[in-house]
Amino acid sequence: MKKVRENKGDMLIFSSGRVLRVLAARWLGLEPIAGKYLLPITASLSPLSYEHNLSQPAIQLWNDTDYLGS
């Protein structure tokens, strides 16, 4: 997680749902097991961001599929 946070630009990560659940939990500073409460949808976008500054990680959006159309 340290290397991800040190990156100054945007990053795009593709992975399995299980890995993304753990990544999101760790992003928030939670234990990896907390990822069991985050249920990703296939082909969805879930940007991780910050509330006000780099010390306040947040999930900006979860499971966005609007780009797919109806």
PyMOL commands that set and color helices and strands:
alter all, ss='L'
color gray80, all
select helices_A, chain A and resi 2-6+17-27+32-37+66-68
alter helices_A, ss='H'
color red, helices_A
select strands_A, chain A and resi 48-50+57-59
alter strands_A, ss='S'
color yellow, strands_A
deselect
rebuild
show_as cartoon
